[in-house]
Amino acid sequence: MISVSNPKHKVVAAVKEAVLAAGKASAAVAPVVEMRMAITVAVKHDIFLGANYAASRNVKSHLCLLHFQLVGNSYFARGILPMKKKCIAVATLSIGLLINNAVAEKNSASPDDTLTWQTVANNADIVPGDSAGRPFNSYNPPSVNSGGFVVFRGRSRGPEPPASGIFARDMSRKRGSDLYPIATRGMTVPSPNNTGADFNEFPSFARLGLHNQIVATRGNSNPVWQYETPDGESRIGTSGIYIAPDGMNLETAITQLGLVPGFAQFMVPGVATPTRFDQFPGAPSPTDEGYVLTKGNYTLNENRQTGVFFQNLFSGNQAVELIANTATKIPNVPENANGLTFGWTAPPSASKNKVVFVGYDNEESPSYGGIYLADIQPQPPLKTLIGIGNSVPGVTNARFTRFGEGLTFNGHHVAFWGTWGTETRTLRLHCPTEGNRDRREYCRNDDPNTNRDTDERWQEKEIPVNQGIFVHDTQTGNTLLIAHTGEKYNDFLYWNYSGRPPGTGEGDTDAEDSEPPRWRSATFIAVSNNHGGAAYAMAFKARSGEINEETRVYENFIDGVYFKRGPGKFPIATIVDTTMPGDRLDAETPSSTFINSLGLERDGFRGNYLAITASMEDISSDEDESTWAGIYVTDIPEAFGRH
């Protein structure tokens, strides 16, 4: 019997025996459909993954080697051998057939066996409103409210420009409602707009209220306003924050028109000189109470400034108000640094008339700062929840040195990523081969930080060895360590090459449009508080695997979305990971597909609803790229993750 409960050496021995026995019987590789069925059985029975991760990782190494002893050079000729992820997948599938009968006696169900997934949208769906009838091809991670209403950003393939937009679907009932667009490329920007400008991109993921269907998104366009100045005609307004209070009809919330006569409500608040916003980095955060919170950048006396701002959508004048900016004093500094102000603030998260955000004295190398809580009101007092230099709970003699900017907040709990210590590892990041062509070319040919000594193009980053996922109770002040790097997880940081290449059109990333592309890191966590009080449930994304000392890239790694209840000693459960077949999430996925990437965002877990994005790779194909993708949602049972 092969089981993760066996000692490691017994698991490896059993795998060797099974593969060698099969080699004597037949050297042929099983048909793809049969292999797909076999891996479904294998995954469901926790043969290769589960509690004993170290054993499963060792098993996979043996599988990869032994598979090629069986099948000879046929796969080598097709270029699969160097692709270790495919090597593992194909090998796992092959012996899945051989041990199908050996798992008749099931030890225990995988945690995710109790989850039923619904497809919100996938690559078989035509982008709503696209006159060319193109299907979806890629997706940002979705947001969901406590009632199962899902909103996401999606795109098609070309020809250029691709169809793209913000789309929604109510998944509260079986099979869901119809998928519909809220905002799309080519749609006229809502008033104020006297030029008839259309949207040309939506640079970040869309966010939702906790319980209602209020949607907030960023939108880019050509200038929306033409007006006369003493120097002649001027046009302005290429970016803004837009909201759909009812989840359908889009309105303008905040724009760049603050210096245009008649639009003083859009001026940057809290500064003496009339000033307009330059950009709104990140994703705006709406609340059920009718507030929308955003990070805003502006220029004052030729110096770039930043801050956290809000608008009350239901107030009379809808003026933009200030929470904190680069003139706001950092509250948790020692006496010798008293009066030090923020040098940088992250995009906020808001819920139940409260807002949380990360702020530092210096973004690149912070000495002071932390995670802050405030009431949503003009220039409120800031409460420090966790600060740089505070002790790390659950770790002896350790103090926080940095926090992830992507906070998830349910009005009671804040979940976040943090790091401590000075130890790092070197990670090599190769220029992207998919996505925006201008950005790919900039990385390869123009980025001054890219190494061009060989045909490969890459940059290297130092990543912290000591990382953790934490949850903080804003009412009790308790902070708990949920997961950390070490034996089971190796990394919580994920990297993306984003920004606007010089000389190109509007940016299509969540970076500032004026900022050149660079490698940016992010962490992915979502926390829910369905029943109120101290109880919470959370999901987070993590990577297991090792960085090769020579190539400095992750090899044989597994990305997964994991689940934890609290407070209390509940286990961490696997929701889905990249060892699983595509039909674990999507019955429409083509045969022989394996999940190869997963996405989760900070509003992706509300009530009992968890929404993710996933892409799949066809392991029978020579191409090393995704062949299927979609948005998926599940209603997590109360019993899940309790044992």
N, C-alpha and C positions, 0 to 999 in steps of 0.2 A: 504494500500500500504506500503510495507516494503522498505525503501530507506535509504541510508546513509545521506540524507538531513534531515530526521526526527530527532527530539530530541532523545537523548539516551533512555529516559524512554519509549518513544513510540515504539522504535525499539524493546526493550526487551519485552514489553508487547505484541507486535504483534507476536514475535517468540513464546512466551509462549502460546498464544491463538492458533496459528497454530498447535503446537505440541500436545497440549491437545485435540484439535478437532480431530486430526488424531488418537490419542489414543483411542477415543471412537469408531472410525470407524474400526480400525484394529490394532492389536498389532504386526503384522508381519513386518519384515524389507523388504523394497522393493528390488527386484532383483538388483544385482550389476550393470548390464548394464543400467537399468532404473535410478539408482542413479547417475551413471556417466553422463548420459544425463542431469539430473536435476542440478547437480553442474555446468555443463558447462553453463547452462542458468543463474544460480544464480551468477556465477562469472562475466559473461558478463554484467549483469545488476547492478553490483556494490552493491549487496544486503548486503554483509558482510564486504567488504573492501572499502577503498576509502578515501575521505576527512576526514570523522569523524572516525579516527582510534580508539579513546578511546571507542566510542560506539560499534564498531565492536568487539573489544576485550571483552567487557562486554557481548555482544550477544553470543560469542563463549562459554563463561563460562556457560551460561544458557543452551545452546544447549547440551553441554557435559552432564550436570546433567539430563536434561529432556529426553535425548535420552535413558538413562538407565532406567528411569521410564517407558518408553514405551516398551522396548524390553526385560526387565527382565535380567536374569542371563546368557543368552546364550553367549554373548560376554565376560562377566566376566570370564566364564569358559575357554574361549579360550585365556585368558591372555591379552586382549586388554585394559581393564579398566586401569591398571597402566600406559599404554603407552598413555600419554595424547595427544600427537600429533595425534595418530590414533583415539583416542576418539573423538577429535574435527572433524577430517576428516569424520569419519563415521556418526557422528551426523549431520554435515552440509549436507552431501549427503542425509540423510534420510528426512530432512525437505525440501530439495531442491525440491523433488517431490510435497510436499504439497503446496508449494507456486508458483509452475510453472505458474499457471493461473493468479496469482496475479501480475505478472510482465509483463503482455501483453503490458501495457503502459510503454514504456521505457523512463526513465528520461534522460539519456545521456549515450553515449557509453564509455566504459572503454578506457583509452588512448591506450592500446595495441591492441584494435580491428582493428586498421589501419595497424598493422604489419603482414607481411606474412613471415613465417619462412621456411627455407630450411634445410634439414638434410644433413650435411656433411658426417657423419658416425654415426652408432648406433650399438646396440648389435646384430642386424641381419646381419651385415657385417662381412665377413671373413677377418681377418688380411691379407693384401696383402703380398704375399711371404711366408706365413707360410705353411710349407709342411704338417703339421698336420691338416690344415683346421679349425683352432680354430677361433671363432668369438671374436670381441672386447668385453671387459668387463669393462674397466675403462679408464679415459682420464684426462690429464692435461688440464687446460684452453687453448684455442687456441689463435693464433695471426692471424691477417688479414691485407692485405694492402688495399689501397684506390680503387683497382680494383676488390676486392672480392676474391683474392687468399688467401686460408686458409691453415695454417700449424699447426699441433698439435702432441703431444706425446700420444700414445695409447698403451694399453696392453690387453692381453687375460688372461683368467684363466690358471691354470696349466693343465696337470702335469708339474712340474718344469723342466726346467725354462719356464716361460710363454713367449709367443711371445710378443715382444715390439719393439718400434721404433718411428721414426719421419715420419709423413705421410702428404701428401698435396693433395689439390683438388681445382681447379679453379671453383668458384661458381658465376662467373660474368654473366653466362647465365642460363636460366631455366633448372633445373635438374642437372646442373653442369657437369664438365668433369669427367673422371674416377678418382677414388681415387688411389693414387700410393705411394710407399715408397721412402723416401729419404735416410734413414739410418735405419737399423734393427739389432736387436740382432743376432749375428752370421755372420754378414757382415764383410768382411776384412777391417780393418782400412786403410784409404788412406796413401800414402807415406808422410813422411818417416816411413817405416815399414819393417824391414828386418827379423822379426820373423814370419811373417804371422799371427799376432794377430788379433783376431776378437773382435768386440764390444760386451760387455756383459751388458751394461746399458747406459741410457741417463738420467742423474740425474736431469734435470730441464725442464721447458717448452721451446719450440723453439720460436725464435723471427724472425721478418721480417723487411725489409726496408719499408719505408712509402709508396712508390709508386711502386717500382719494386719488383721482386720476390727473392731477395737475402735472404737466410735463414741462421741463425746461431744457433748452438746448442752445448752443452757440450756432450762429449762422454767418457765413461770409457771402459777399455779393460785390458787384460793382457799386460805385457811390450811389447812395439813395437820395441825396439832397443836393440840389443846385441852387445857388444864391449869389447875390451880387455883393462884392466887397469894394472898398476904395481902389483896389488894384485890378478890379475886373471880376469876371465870373469865376466862381469857385465851386468845386464839387467835393463832397465829403461823405463819410459813412459807409465803410466797407465791412464792418463787423459789428455784431450786437448780440444781446441776450434776448431770446424769444421764448414765450410761454404759451401753452395751450391749457387754460384753466379747466376746461371740460374734457381734456384728453383728445380733442379733435381740432378745434379752431384756433389758429395761431395768432398771437398778438405780439407787439414789440414791448419789451420790458425796459431794457437799457441800451442806449446806442452811443455812438461817438459824436453826436450832434450838440454837445454841451455848449459850444461857443457860437452856435447858429442862433440868430435872433428868434425868440419865441420858444426855445427849447432849453431854458435854464434849468429845468428839472433834471436834465441829464449831465449837469456839471459835476465835476469831482468835488465832493463835500469835504470840509475840514481843512481847506487850504485858502490862504488869503487872496491869491491871484486867481481870477476866473480861468479855469483849466478844463480841458476835455479829456476823456479817456482815450488812450492809444490802443489798448487791447484788453481782452478778458481771458487770460490763460486758464486752461482747465475746463471743467464741466460745472455749470451753475447748479445750485442745489435748491429746489423748491420745498416748501413746507405746506402741510394741510391748512395752516392758518393764513395762507396767502402771502407769504414772504418768498422772495427769491434772493439767494445769497451768491456772491461771486467774488473771485479775485479780480482786481482791476489794476492795470498798469497805466501810468501817466508820466508826463515830463514836466518838471518844475525847475525853472532857472537852468535849463539845459541838463538837468540831472534826472536820470530815470528813477521813478518812485513806484511803490506798489502798496497795496492794502487789501483789506477785506471789506466789502460793501454790501448793502441790501436795499431792496425796494419793497414797500408794502403795496402789493398789487391792487388792494381794495381801498387805499387811501384816496383822498380827494385829489391831491396834486401829483401823486406818484413820484415824489422827489427821491433821488438816490441819497442814502444815508451811510455814514461811516461807522464801522465797528472798530477797526484798528488800521494804522498805516505806518509808514516809515518815520513818522513823527511821534508815534506812540511809545511810551517808555516800557521796556521789558520789565515785568513785575518781579521776577525771581532772580535778581542779580545781587551780588554781595555789595556791601556798603562802598567799597572802593570803586565799584562800577555803577553806582547809583546815577540815574539819569540816562543810561544807555538806551538807545531806541532800536526798534526792529530795523534790520537791513534787508529782510526778506520775509514774505509770508506765503504760505501755500494756499491753494484753493480750499474753501471751507466745506464742511458738511453740516447740515442743519436739520433739526427735528423738534417739534413741540416747543416752539418759541425760544429754542436754545441753538447756539452755534459753537462748533469746535474747529480749531485750525492749528497748524504748526507754524511757529515763527522763530527765526534765528537772528542773531546779530550779523552773521555772515553765512550765506548759503553754502559756499564751497567748503569752508572750514569753521563751523560754528563753535564758539566758546560758551555762549549763553543762549538760552531760549528753551523751548519745550512745546508742550501741547496745552492749549488754553481753551477755556469754556467761558461763554458770555451770554447774557440775555440779548435777544434781538431787539435792540433799541439804540438810538444814536449815542456813540462813544461810551459804551457801557464799561464798568469796571471789569477787568480780566481776572479770572481765577486760574491759577496754575494747577493743572491736573498732574502732570509729570514733567520734570525739568531735566535738562542736561546736567549731569552730575549727581542725579538722584540714584539711590541704590536700586539695583536690578533685583526684583523679587525672585526667589528660587535659585539665585546664583550667589555664591559666597564671594565677598570682597570684589564686587563688580559694580560699575556705575555707567549709566547711559551716556553715550557719546553722540547719538543721532537717532532721529525718528523718521519713519516713512511719511511722506506728505499725504498719502491717500487714506485718510481716516474714515472709518465707517462708524455711524452714530445712530442709535435708535431712540434718542431722547433720554436714555437712562445709562446705557453702556457705550463706551468708546473702545473699539478694537483697533490695534495698531501694530506696526513692525518697529522693533528697536534693535540697536546694536550696542556692544560694549567692548572694551579692550582695544588694543592696537594691532593685533595679529591679522594679517591679510593673506589672500591667495591671489595669484595672477590668472585672469580669465581673458582669453583671446576672443575677440568679437569680429567675425568676418563680415564684410560688406554684404548687405542683403541682395538676394537674387530674385526676389519677388517684390511686388508693390510699385510705387511711383517710379517711373523711369528716370526722371530728372534727379530724384534723390539718390537712386542707385548709382547713377553716373557721377554725381558729386562725391559720393563716398569713395568710389574707385579712383577717380581722376583728380579731384580738386580739394578734397578735405586735407588740410595741412597735417592732421594728426594720423592719417592713414599710412601704414607701412607699405611700401611698394618695392621692396627688395626682390620679391619673387612674383610669379604670376598671380599669387593670391594677394588679396587686399584685406588688411585687418588692422585693428587697434587693440591695445591691451588695457585692461582696467584692474585695479586692485580692489577686491571685494572682501568685506569683513568675514572673518572666520566665525565670530560669535554673533549669531542673529537669533531673534526670537519673535514669536507672535504673542501678544498680550491683550488682556481685556481689563478695562478700568471701570469700576462702578462709581459714577459721578455723585451718588448720594452717600455712600459709605466711605468713599475715598480709597477703597481697596483695589490693588492692582495684582493680577494673577498672570503667571507665565503659563501659556497654553501649550506651546511647542517650541522647540529650539533645535538648532543645528547640532549634529553629532552623530549618534548611532543610526537614527532612522532617516532624518532629513539632512540634506547637505546645503540647501540654499532656498531662500524665499524671494530673492531678487531676480527680476526678469528684465531683459534689456531690449530696447527698441531704438532703431535709428530714425529720428524724426526731426522735422524742421522744414524751413523753406529755402531751397537752393537759391542763391543770388541770381537775379535776372529772370526768375520764373514768375508765374501767376500767383494767385492767392494760395496760401498754405493750406494743406489738408490734414494737418495734425493738430494735436492739442498743445503744441508749443506756440510761443508767440510767432505771429506770421513774419515778423521782421528778423527773427533769429535764424541764423544758418543751421543746417542739420547737424546733429551730434548724437552720440549714444546717450540715452537716458534710461535710468532704472526705475522700476516700479514694483510695488508689492500688491497682492490681491487678497482682500479679506472682506467679509460681509457678516454683520451681526444682527440678530433678530431678538425681539423681546415681545413675543406674541401675547403672553398672558400678564404682562406687567410685573412689577416687583423686581426682586433680585435675580430671577431666573432668566437665562439667556441661552441662545443656541447660535453657533457661528460656523462659518465655512471659510476655509483658506486654501490657497494654492501653494504647493511646495514641490521641490525637486529632490529626488534621491539619485545618487550617482557620484562618480568621481571625476575630477579634472585630470586628464592625462598630463603627466609631468613634461612630456616632450612637446605635444601639440598644443597644450594649454586650453583645450576645449573639453566640454563634458562628453563622455562616451558611455554608452549603455545606460543612459539615464532614464528615469521614469518621472513624468510630471503627473500630479494628481490633485484633485480637489477633495479635501478632508473635512470632517465634521466633528464638532465637540459641543456637548451640553455643559452647563454649569449654573451655579456653583456646585461643587461636589466632585467626587472621584469617578466621573464617567469616562469611558474609554474614547480614544480618537478613532472614528470610523472612516473607512474609505468610501467616498461617494462614487467616484469614477476616476480612472487613471489611464495612462497611455499604454497599458498592456491589454486593454479590453477591445473586443471587436466592435465595429461601428454600430451593429444592430443592437448593442446594449442600450444605445440612446435612440436610434432611429431605424425603424423597420424598413424604410425606403432606401437605406444606404446600399450601394452596390455590393455585390458579393466580394469577398476577400479583402474587405477594408478593415483597417485597424485605426483606432483613435490615435492621432499624432500630435494634437495640441488642444488645449482647453483654456477658456477665458472666463473670468469672474470679476465683477466690479462691486463697488462698495454699497450700491443699492440693489444688489442681486439676491438678497435673502431678506424677505419681509414676511411676517406671520410664519406660516409653514411653507410658503412658496420659495423655492430656490430656482433661479434662472441662470443658465450658463450658455456660452457658445462653445462649439467643438468643431474640429475639422478632422477628416479621416484620410488615410493614405491607402491606396490600393497596392498591397504588397506583391501582387502578380505583375505590376507594371514596372517598366524600366525607369520611369520617371520618379525622381525623389521629390515629389511635391503633393500637396493636398489634392484629392480628387472629389471630395464631398465635404460639405460643411452645413451648419445650421444653428438655430437658436432653440434651446430645449428647456423645459420647465417641469418640475416635479413638486407634488404636494407631500411634504415629508411627514410620515406618520408619527404620532406621539411616542410610539414605542421605539422608534429608530434611535440608535446611539445610546441606549440606556444599559446595554449589557456587553 
